[in-house]
Amino acid sequence: MKYFHKKWFPITILVISLLSYLSIYVSPVLFWPSVFLSLAIPFLFLLNFLLVLFYLITNKKLVVWSLVGFLAGAPFIGRTISLHEPKTENATVSVLSFNAKLFRKARTYEEFSLDMIEWTVQAPYDIKCIQEYSTNSRWPVLDVTGQFKTLGYSDFTFKSKMKNNEHSNGMAIFSKYPIVKAEVVLEDSISANAVLYADLQIGKDTVRIYNVHFESMNLQLYRLKSSDQAFGKLRDLISKLKNGAINRFSEINTLIEHTQSSPYPFIICGDFNETPYGYNYHHLHSLFDNSFEKAGNGFGFTLNSLLFFLRIDHHFYGKGINVQTYEVDRSMNISDHFPTIGYYTIK
Protein backbone atom coordinates (compact mmCIF):
# COMPACT_ATOMS: atom_id res chain seq x y z
CA MET A 1 0.00 0.00 0.00
CA LYS A 2 2.91 2.39 0.66
CA TYR A 3 3.88 2.31 -3.04
CA PHE A 4 0.54 3.89 -3.94
CA HIS A 5 1.69 7.09 -2.24
CA LYS A 6 4.97 7.28 -4.14
CA LYS A 7 4.90 9.74 -7.04
CA TRP A 8 6.45 7.25 -9.42
CA PHE A 9 3.51 4.85 -9.05
CA PRO A 10 0.71 6.93 -10.68
CA ILE A 11 3.22 8.26 -13.24
CA THR A 12 4.18 4.72 -14.21
CA ILE A 13 0.51 3.72 -14.54
CA LEU A 14 -0.09 6.83 -16.66
CA VAL A 15 2.78 6.04 -19.05
CA ILE A 16 1.64 2.43 -19.45
CA SER A 17 -1.94 3.62 -19.98
CA LEU A 18 -0.97 6.11 -22.68
CA LEU A 19 1.10 3.48 -24.50
CA SER A 20 -1.86 1.12 -24.29
CA TYR A 21 -4.31 3.72 -25.61
CA LEU A 22 -1.98 4.57 -28.52
CA SER A 23 -1.63 0.90 -29.48
CA ILE A 24 -4.91 1.05 -31.45
CA TYR A 25 -3.02 3.05 -34.07
CA VAL A 26 -0.24 0.47 -34.46
CA SER A 27 -0.73 -2.45 -36.83
CA PRO A 28 0.10 -5.88 -35.37
CA VAL A 29 2.10 -6.51 -38.55
CA LEU A 30 4.42 -3.61 -37.74
CA PHE A 31 4.64 -4.18 -33.98
CA TRP A 32 2.92 -7.29 -32.66
CA PRO A 33 3.22 -6.41 -28.90
CA SER A 34 0.56 -3.74 -29.61
CA VAL A 35 -1.92 -6.64 -29.53
CA PHE A 36 -1.30 -7.16 -25.82
CA LEU A 37 -1.15 -3.46 -24.99
CA SER A 38 -4.60 -3.01 -26.51
CA LEU A 39 -6.06 -5.92 -24.51
CA ALA A 40 -5.13 -4.03 -21.33
CA ILE A 41 -7.04 -0.85 -22.25
CA PRO A 42 -10.29 -1.44 -20.30
CA PHE A 43 -8.40 -2.63 -17.21
CA LEU A 44 -6.03 0.36 -17.24
CA PHE A 45 -8.92 2.76 -17.75
CA LEU A 46 -10.72 1.23 -14.75
CA LEU A 47 -7.50 1.30 -12.69
CA ASN A 48 -7.02 5.02 -13.39
CA PHE A 49 -10.62 5.70 -12.37
CA LEU A 50 -10.14 3.84 -9.07
CA LEU A 51 -6.86 5.65 -8.44
CA VAL A 52 -8.58 9.01 -8.98
CA LEU A 53 -11.07 8.12 -6.24
CA PHE A 54 -8.30 6.77 -4.01
CA TYR A 55 -6.08 9.86 -4.30
CA LEU A 56 -9.01 12.25 -3.85
CA ILE A 57 -9.45 10.70 -0.42
CA THR A 58 -5.84 10.03 0.60
CA ASN A 59 -3.43 12.24 -1.37
CA LYS A 60 -4.80 15.02 -3.61
CA LYS A 61 -1.29 15.95 -4.81
CA LEU A 62 -1.08 12.72 -6.81
CA VAL A 63 -4.58 12.74 -8.29
CA VAL A 64 -3.59 14.72 -11.40
CA TRP A 65 -1.59 11.83 -12.91
CA SER A 66 -4.44 9.35 -12.60
CA LEU A 67 -6.95 11.97 -13.75
CA VAL A 68 -4.95 12.44 -16.97
CA GLY A 69 -4.91 8.67 -17.48
CA PHE A 70 -8.65 8.50 -16.92
CA LEU A 71 -9.51 11.39 -19.24
CA ALA A 72 -7.17 10.13 -21.97
CA GLY A 73 -9.10 6.84 -21.96
CA ALA A 74 -12.54 8.49 -22.02
CA PRO A 75 -13.00 7.93 -25.80
CA PHE A 76 -13.12 4.19 -25.11
CA ILE A 77 -16.24 4.53 -22.95
CA GLY A 78 -18.45 4.52 -26.04
CA ARG A 79 -16.87 1.26 -27.19
CA THR A 80 -17.47 -0.32 -23.79
CA ILE A 81 -20.99 0.67 -22.81
CA SER A 82 -23.95 1.93 -24.84
CA LEU A 83 -27.19 3.44 -23.53
CA HIS A 84 -30.00 3.64 -26.07
CA GLU A 85 -33.72 2.97 -25.90
CA PRO A 86 -34.90 0.19 -28.26
CA LYS A 87 -37.03 1.35 -31.21
CA THR A 88 -37.88 -1.35 -33.72
CA GLU A 89 -41.22 -0.06 -35.01
CA ASN A 90 -39.71 1.81 -37.99
CA ALA A 91 -37.10 -0.79 -38.95
CA THR A 92 -37.06 -2.09 -42.51
CA VAL A 93 -35.12 -5.29 -41.87
CA SER A 94 -33.95 -7.35 -38.90
CA VAL A 95 -30.58 -9.13 -39.07
CA LEU A 96 -29.53 -12.01 -36.82
CA SER A 97 -25.88 -13.01 -36.50
CA PHE A 98 -25.06 -16.17 -34.57
CA ASN A 99 -22.05 -18.40 -34.07
CA ALA A 100 -23.99 -21.64 -33.63
CA LYS A 101 -21.04 -23.86 -32.64
CA LEU A 102 -22.04 -26.37 -35.35
CA PHE A 103 -25.38 -26.79 -33.52
CA ARG A 104 -23.75 -28.89 -30.81
CA LYS A 105 -24.86 -29.06 -27.19
CA ALA A 106 -23.33 -26.90 -24.50
CA ARG A 107 -19.71 -27.67 -23.57
CA THR A 108 -19.35 -30.44 -26.17
CA TYR A 109 -18.99 -31.04 -29.90
CA GLU A 110 -20.03 -34.69 -29.64
CA GLU A 111 -23.83 -34.31 -29.69
CA PHE A 112 -26.23 -32.12 -31.68
CA SER A 113 -28.62 -29.70 -30.00
CA LEU A 114 -32.04 -29.95 -31.61
CA ASP A 115 -33.20 -27.10 -29.39
CA MET A 116 -30.59 -24.77 -30.88
CA ILE A 117 -31.49 -25.85 -34.42
CA GLU A 118 -35.19 -25.18 -33.76
CA TRP A 119 -34.45 -21.78 -32.20
CA THR A 120 -32.24 -20.71 -35.11
CA VAL A 121 -34.75 -21.78 -37.76
CA GLN A 122 -37.80 -20.35 -35.99
CA ALA A 123 -36.28 -17.06 -34.75
CA PRO A 124 -38.44 -14.26 -36.26
CA TYR A 125 -35.77 -12.34 -38.17
CA ASP A 126 -35.66 -11.41 -41.84
CA ILE A 127 -31.98 -12.17 -42.42
CA LYS A 128 -29.86 -14.73 -40.58
CA CYS A 129 -26.07 -14.95 -40.78
CA ILE A 130 -24.77 -18.14 -39.20
CA GLN A 131 -21.14 -18.89 -38.39
CA GLU A 132 -20.03 -22.44 -37.54
CA TYR A 133 -23.04 -23.65 -39.50
CA SER A 134 -23.89 -27.32 -39.97
CA THR A 135 -26.48 -29.19 -42.04
CA ASN A 136 -27.02 -32.75 -43.26
CA SER A 137 -29.83 -33.57 -45.68
CA ARG A 138 -29.72 -37.30 -44.85
CA TRP A 139 -31.45 -36.74 -41.48
CA PRO A 140 -34.51 -34.44 -41.41
CA VAL A 141 -33.81 -33.19 -37.88
CA LEU A 142 -30.27 -32.17 -38.94
CA ASP A 143 -31.28 -30.81 -42.35
CA VAL A 144 -31.13 -27.20 -41.23
CA THR A 145 -31.00 -25.81 -44.77
CA GLY A 146 -34.07 -27.85 -45.69
CA GLN A 147 -35.96 -26.55 -42.66
CA PHE A 148 -35.15 -22.96 -43.65
CA LYS A 149 -36.33 -23.54 -47.21
CA THR A 150 -39.60 -25.00 -45.92
CA LEU A 151 -40.22 -21.65 -44.20
CA GLY A 152 -39.58 -19.77 -47.42
CA TYR A 153 -36.04 -18.55 -46.82
CA SER A 154 -33.59 -18.10 -49.69
CA ASP A 155 -30.13 -19.36 -48.82
CA PHE A 156 -26.45 -19.14 -49.60
CA THR A 157 -24.36 -21.72 -47.78
CA PHE A 158 -20.62 -22.27 -47.70
CA LYS A 159 -19.09 -25.68 -47.04
CA SER A 160 -15.56 -25.50 -45.67
CA LYS A 161 -12.64 -27.55 -46.97
CA MET A 162 -12.11 -29.24 -43.62
CA LYS A 163 -11.44 -32.97 -43.75
CA ASN A 164 -14.26 -35.43 -42.97
CA ASN A 165 -16.82 -32.66 -43.38
CA GLU A 166 -19.86 -34.96 -43.33
CA HIS A 167 -22.20 -32.33 -41.88
CA SER A 168 -21.20 -29.54 -44.30
CA ASN A 169 -19.61 -27.41 -41.59
CA GLY A 170 -19.22 -23.83 -42.74
CA MET A 171 -21.31 -20.66 -42.85
CA ALA A 172 -24.66 -19.55 -44.23
CA ILE A 173 -26.85 -16.57 -45.06
CA PHE A 174 -30.64 -17.02 -45.02
CA SER A 175 -33.05 -14.36 -46.21
CA LYS A 176 -36.80 -13.82 -46.49
CA TYR A 177 -35.90 -11.56 -49.42
CA PRO A 178 -34.72 -12.83 -52.83
CA ILE A 179 -30.96 -13.33 -53.16
CA VAL A 180 -29.85 -11.61 -56.37
CA LYS A 181 -26.19 -12.61 -56.14
CA ALA A 182 -23.94 -14.32 -53.59
CA GLU A 183 -20.25 -15.19 -53.43
CA VAL A 184 -17.43 -16.25 -51.12
CA VAL A 185 -15.02 -13.35 -50.57
CA LEU A 186 -12.35 -15.38 -48.79
CA GLU A 187 -12.00 -18.77 -47.13
CA ASP A 188 -9.50 -20.70 -45.05
CA SER A 189 -8.20 -24.04 -46.28
CA ILE A 190 -8.06 -25.75 -42.88
CA SER A 191 -10.96 -24.23 -40.92
CA ALA A 192 -14.54 -23.02 -41.34
CA ASN A 193 -13.48 -19.36 -41.28
CA ALA A 194 -14.63 -17.33 -44.27
CA VAL A 195 -16.35 -14.18 -45.52
CA LEU A 196 -19.54 -14.44 -47.58
CA TYR A 197 -21.86 -11.87 -49.05
CA ALA A 198 -25.35 -11.92 -50.50
CA ASP A 199 -27.13 -9.15 -52.39
CA LEU A 200 -30.78 -9.03 -51.33
CA GLN A 201 -33.68 -7.45 -53.16
CA ILE A 202 -35.64 -5.56 -50.50
CA GLY A 203 -38.55 -3.82 -52.19
CA LYS A 204 -37.03 -1.41 -54.69
CA ASP A 205 -33.65 -1.49 -52.94
CA THR A 206 -30.74 -3.89 -53.06
CA VAL A 207 -28.71 -4.39 -49.88
CA ARG A 208 -25.50 -6.37 -49.49
CA ILE A 209 -25.11 -8.54 -46.37
CA TYR A 210 -21.64 -9.71 -45.35
CA ASN A 211 -21.31 -12.70 -43.02
CA VAL A 212 -17.81 -12.93 -41.53
CA HIS A 213 -15.97 -15.38 -39.34
CA PHE A 214 -12.36 -14.35 -38.81
CA GLU A 215 -9.57 -16.39 -37.30
CA SER A 216 -10.07 -17.44 -33.69
CA MET A 217 -8.49 -15.69 -30.71
CA ASN A 218 -7.64 -19.15 -29.30
CA LEU A 219 -8.49 -18.10 -25.76
CA GLN A 220 -8.43 -21.49 -24.06
CA LEU A 221 -8.23 -22.12 -20.31
CA TYR A 222 -6.08 -24.98 -19.03
CA ARG A 223 -5.63 -26.94 -15.85
CA LEU A 224 -1.95 -26.48 -15.14
CA LYS A 225 0.04 -29.05 -13.18
CA SER A 226 3.46 -27.38 -12.96
CA SER A 227 5.25 -24.07 -13.45
CA ASP A 228 7.01 -25.45 -16.55
CA GLN A 229 3.67 -26.38 -18.07
CA ALA A 230 2.28 -22.94 -17.20
CA PHE A 231 5.22 -21.25 -18.94
CA GLY A 232 4.78 -23.44 -22.01
CA LYS A 233 1.05 -22.74 -22.22
CA LEU A 234 1.64 -19.00 -21.76
CA ARG A 235 4.21 -18.96 -24.53
CA ASP A 236 1.81 -20.88 -26.77
CA LEU A 237 -1.04 -18.48 -25.96
CA ILE A 238 1.10 -15.42 -26.75
CA SER A 239 2.10 -16.96 -30.08
CA LYS A 240 -1.52 -17.73 -30.99
CA LEU A 241 -2.77 -14.27 -30.03
CA LYS A 242 0.00 -12.64 -32.05
CA ASN A 243 -0.49 -14.78 -35.16
CA GLY A 244 -4.27 -14.56 -34.91
CA ALA A 245 -4.23 -10.75 -34.84
CA ILE A 246 -1.83 -10.61 -37.80
CA ASN A 247 -3.98 -13.01 -39.82
CA ARG A 248 -7.16 -11.10 -38.97
CA PHE A 249 -5.42 -7.93 -40.12
CA SER A 250 -5.08 -9.50 -43.57
CA GLU A 251 -8.66 -10.84 -43.55
CA ILE A 252 -10.10 -7.47 -42.54
CA ASN A 253 -8.15 -5.66 -45.24
CA THR A 254 -9.55 -8.08 -47.82
CA LEU A 255 -13.07 -7.40 -46.52
CA ILE A 256 -12.59 -3.62 -46.56
CA GLU A 257 -11.20 -3.73 -50.10
CA HIS A 258 -14.23 -5.73 -51.20
CA THR A 259 -16.71 -3.29 -49.62
CA GLN A 260 -15.12 -0.41 -51.52
CA SER A 261 -16.39 -1.88 -54.80
CA SER A 262 -19.89 -2.63 -53.48
CA PRO A 263 -22.57 -0.92 -55.61
CA TYR A 264 -25.09 -1.27 -52.76
CA PRO A 265 -25.45 -0.22 -49.12
CA PHE A 266 -24.12 -2.98 -46.89
CA ILE A 267 -24.23 -4.48 -43.42
CA ILE A 268 -21.31 -6.51 -42.05
CA CYS A 269 -21.97 -8.91 -39.20
CA GLY A 270 -20.46 -12.00 -37.67
CA ASP A 271 -17.80 -13.38 -35.35
CA PHE A 272 -14.85 -11.01 -35.75
CA ASN A 273 -12.81 -12.45 -32.87
CA GLU A 274 -11.74 -8.87 -32.16
CA THR A 275 -12.38 -6.89 -28.99
CA PRO A 276 -13.34 -3.19 -29.36
CA TYR A 277 -9.85 -2.05 -28.29
CA GLY A 278 -7.42 -3.39 -30.90
CA TYR A 279 -6.01 -1.97 -34.13
CA ASN A 280 -8.17 -4.23 -36.31
CA TYR A 281 -11.41 -3.08 -34.68
CA HIS A 282 -10.26 0.52 -34.77
CA HIS A 283 -9.56 0.21 -38.50
CA LEU A 284 -13.13 -1.00 -39.12
CA HIS A 285 -14.48 1.60 -36.70
CA SER A 286 -12.79 4.40 -38.66
CA LEU A 287 -14.59 3.37 -41.86
CA PHE A 288 -17.99 2.04 -40.74
CA ASP A 289 -20.53 2.64 -37.97
CA ASN A 290 -20.87 0.02 -35.25
CA SER A 291 -24.43 -1.01 -34.39
CA PHE A 292 -23.77 -1.62 -30.69
CA GLU A 293 -22.22 1.81 -30.24
CA LYS A 294 -25.00 3.56 -32.16
CA ALA A 295 -28.05 1.70 -30.85
CA GLY A 296 -27.12 -0.84 -28.18
CA ASN A 297 -27.86 -0.93 -24.49
CA GLY A 298 -25.51 -2.15 -21.77
CA PHE A 299 -22.11 -3.74 -22.29
CA GLY A 300 -23.08 -6.00 -25.19
CA PHE A 301 -20.90 -8.92 -24.10
CA THR A 302 -21.25 -11.78 -26.60
CA LEU A 303 -19.21 -14.67 -25.18
CA ASN A 304 -21.04 -17.35 -23.23
CA SER A 305 -18.04 -18.67 -21.29
CA LEU A 306 -15.75 -17.84 -18.38
CA LEU A 307 -14.52 -14.95 -20.52
CA PHE A 308 -18.02 -13.49 -20.44
CA PHE A 309 -16.72 -9.89 -20.41
CA LEU A 310 -15.65 -9.98 -24.08
CA ARG A 311 -17.52 -8.52 -27.04
CA ILE A 312 -16.10 -10.12 -30.18
CA ASP A 313 -19.29 -10.48 -32.29
CA HIS A 314 -20.16 -7.26 -34.09
CA HIS A 315 -22.40 -5.53 -36.61
CA PHE A 316 -21.01 -2.73 -38.79
CA TYR A 317 -22.77 -0.85 -41.57
CA GLY A 318 -21.92 1.63 -44.31
CA LYS A 319 -23.59 4.60 -45.96
CA GLY A 320 -27.22 4.22 -46.91
CA ILE A 321 -28.02 2.16 -43.81
CA ASN A 322 -29.16 3.34 -40.38
CA VAL A 323 -29.46 1.18 -37.27
CA GLN A 324 -32.55 1.48 -35.06
CA THR A 325 -31.80 -1.04 -32.33
CA TYR A 326 -29.06 -3.52 -31.52
CA GLU A 327 -29.35 -6.25 -28.90
CA VAL A 328 -27.70 -9.42 -27.60
CA ASP A 329 -30.10 -12.31 -26.98
CA ARG A 330 -28.85 -14.00 -23.82
CA SER A 331 -31.82 -16.38 -23.68
CA MET A 332 -30.16 -18.62 -26.31
CA ASN A 333 -27.30 -19.86 -24.15
CA ILE A 334 -26.44 -23.27 -25.63
CA SER A 335 -23.66 -22.05 -27.89
CA ASP A 336 -20.47 -20.40 -26.60
CA HIS A 337 -21.64 -17.19 -28.32
CA PHE A 338 -24.85 -15.27 -27.78
CA PRO A 339 -26.87 -14.25 -30.87
CA THR A 340 -26.76 -10.58 -31.87
CA ILE A 341 -29.65 -8.79 -33.61
CA GLY A 342 -29.75 -5.48 -35.43
CA TYR A 343 -32.83 -3.65 -36.73
CA TYR A 344 -32.07 -1.40 -39.70
CA THR A 345 -33.65 1.10 -42.04
CA ILE A 346 -32.55 1.76 -45.61
CA LYS A 347 -32.09 5.46 -46.26
N, C-alpha and C positions, 0 to 999 in steps of 0.2 A: 504493500500500500504506500510505502514511503516514496517509491519511484514515481507515483502519480503526481507528486508535488515538486518534482524536479523539472526545470524548464525544458530540458532536452526531451522529456517524454512526449508532451503534446506536439512539440516541433517535429519529432520523428514520425509520429502518427500523421501529422499534416503532410509531410513530404511523401510518405508512402501513399497516402490518400490521393494526392495530386497526380502522382505517377500512375496510380490505378485508374483515375478518371480519364487521364490522357490516353490510356491504352486503347480506347475505342477508336482512335484515329490511326492506329498502327496495325498494318496487315500482319496476320500470323505467318505469312510467307516471308516477310522481311525480318520479323523479330518474333519468334514463336513464344517466348516467355510472356508476351502481351496477353496471351490466352489466359494465363493464370492470374495476372494482375486484374483483368476484367472480371473474373469470377469473384474477386474479393470486394467489388464495388459496393454491393448492398450492405455487407458486413461492416466495411469501413465507414460508410455513411451513418449507419446506426451507432457505431462506436463514437464517432464525433458528436452525434446528438447527445448521447449519454454523458460524454465528457463535458459538454457545455453545461448540462444540468449539474454535474458533479462540481465543476469549478465555480459555478454561480453560488453554490452553497459553501464551499470550502476554501477557494482561493481565486478571487476575481481577477487577480493579475495574470493568471494563465488562461483565462477563458477565451481571449482573443484568438489564440492559435486553433483551438477546437471549433470556434465559431466560423473561422475562415474555411476550415475543412468541411463543416456542415453546409455552409452556403455554396461552396464550390460544387457540392454534390447535389444541390437542389434540383437541377434539370433532370435528374434520374427519378425524381418522385413520380412524374407522369408515366414513366415506364414500369413503375412498381405497383401503383395503385390507381384505380380509375373510379370516378364517382359520377354515374349518369343514370337517369331514370329510364327504364325500358319504354320503348314506343314502337310497337310493331304494326300499328293499324294502317300506316301509310306505306309499308314496305311492298316492293314489287316482287322480290324473290327471297326465299330463305335458303341458306347454304349450310349444310352439315359437313364437318370434317371430323374424321374419327380414325384413330389408329386402333384397329380391331384385334390386334394380336392373333391374327389368323383364325379368329373366332374360337379360340381355345378357352377353357375354364381358367378361373383365377389361379395364379401361382403355378401353372403347369402348361406345357405344350403337348401333353399326351392325350387329352380328351377334349372333344368339341363341346362348345356351350351353345345349345339350341336356344336358350333364353337370349343370348347376345345376338344370334342370327335373327330371331324374331323381332327383337327391338330395333335392330338396324334396318330391316326391311320395312317395318311398320311405322317407323318414326315419321311424323307428318311434315317432312321438309321437301321443298321442290327439287333441290340439287343435293346430292350426297357424294362426297369425296372420301373414299376409303383407302387408308394405308394398311399394309399387312393384311391384304384381302385374300380370301380363300373361297373356292367354289369347286364342286364336283358333281357333274350332271348324272353320274351313275347312281347316286342316292338322293331321292327327292328332298330329304330334310337338310342335306348339305349342298343342294343345288341353289346357291344364293342368287346367282345370276338369273336362273329360271324363275325364282320367286319374285324378283324385281320386275321381270318382263310380264309376269301375270298381272301385276298391279299397274301396268302401262308405262313403266319407265323405259326410256332409251338408255343404252349403255355403251361405254367404251372401257374395256378391261385390258389389263396388261399382265401377261404371264412372264414371270422372271425366268432367267436362265439357270436358276439353281438346280443342282442335281436332284434326282428322285422327286421331281415336283409333281406328284400325283394329284394334289388338290389345287393346282394352278395358283400357287401362292404368288401374289403380286400386288397390284393396285387397281382401282376402278373409279370411274365417274358415272353416276346414274342421274338421269334428268327426266322430269316430267315434261320438259320442252324438247322439241326435235333437235338432234345433234346434226349440225350441218357438216362439220369436219372435225376430225380428232386425230392426234398424232402423239407419238412418244418423243419428247424433247431430248432426254438423256436417260440412260439406264446403266446399272452396274452389272458386271459379268458374274459376280459371285454372291450377290445378295438381291433382295427384293426392292432395293432403293431405286427410285426413278423419279422423273418429272413427266407428267402427262398434261395435255390440254384438250379441251373440247369447246368448239364454238356452238353456242346454243341460240336458237331462234326464239326470242321472247317477244311475242307480239310483232311490232314492226322493227324491233331492235335485235341486234346480234351481240351477244356478250361472250367473252372468252373466259373459261374457268380453268385455272391451273391447279393440279393436284400434285403436291410435292412430298417426297420423303427423302430427306438428305441423310448422309452418313451418321451413324449412331454416335452418341457421346461416350458409350461404353462405361457408363457409371455403374459398376457392379460392386456389391458389398461382399466381403469375404470373412470367413471365420479363420482368424490367424492363430497359428500354434507356436510361433517363435518369432524373435526379432529379425532373424535372417529372412524368414518368409514374408514378414511385414515389409521389409526393405525391397524385396523382389517384387511384391505386388504393387508397392508404391511406384517403383521405377516403371513397371509395366503400365500402370494407370497414367502416369505422366506422358509416356510415349503415345498411348492411345488418344489421349486428349489433344496432344500436339498434332498428331497426324490427322485426326478427325477434323479439327478446325481448319487445317490446311486444305484438306480434300473438300470440305464444305465451301471454302472460299472459291474453289474452282467451279463447283456445282452452282453456286449462287451467281457467279459471273456469267455462266452459260444461260441461266434462267433470265437474268437481267437483259442480256443481249437479245434473247428471243422476244422478250416483251417489247423491246424497242421497235420491232418490226410488226407488232400486232396492229391490224387495221381496226380493232374493236376495243371498247372498254373492257377491262379485265379485273378479275378477282383471283388472288393467289392464296391458297390455304393448304394446310397439311402439317406434317410433323417435320419441323425444321431442325430439331435437335440443337437449337441455339437459344441461349438465355437472352433477355433484353439488354445485356450489358457488354456484349462483345463487339468486335469490329464487324463481323459478318452481319449481325442484326443492325448495327448502326448504318452499314452501307445500304441495306434495304430500306431502313427508316428514312434515310436522306432522299430516297427516290419515291417512295410510296407511303400512303397513310396506313396506319395500323388500326384495325377494328377495335381491339381491346382498349387502346388509348383514347380513341375517339368516342366510343359508345359502350364501354364495359362498365362493370360495377364490382368493386372489391379488388382482390389481388389477382384473380384469374389464373390461379395455379392449375396446371393441367396434368401433372403426374400423379398417378394413383399408386404410390409406393412410399418407402421410408423417406425418399427425397421429395416429399409432397410440396415443398416450397419452391419448386421450379416451374416456370412457364416456358415450355419449349414448343408448344403447338400454337400456331399463329394464323391470322387472316391479315393479308394486306390487299390494298386495292389502288387502282390508278385513276386517272382523270375520266370523268363521265359516270363515275359510280359514287354513291354516298351511303354510308352505313347509318342505319337507324338504331339498331340494338345489337350488342354482342354478349353472349353468355356462355358459361361452362356448365354442362349438365352433369352434376355429380351424382345423380340418381343411377346412372349406368356405370357401375363400379366393378364390372367383371374384368375388363381389360386393365392394363397398367397405364393407360391414358384415359382421361375423361373426354367425351365428345365436346366439340366447340361448335357454336351456331351463330351465324351472322344473318341479320335481316337487312336487305339493301334496296335502295331505289336506283333507277337508271335515270340520269339527268337528261 
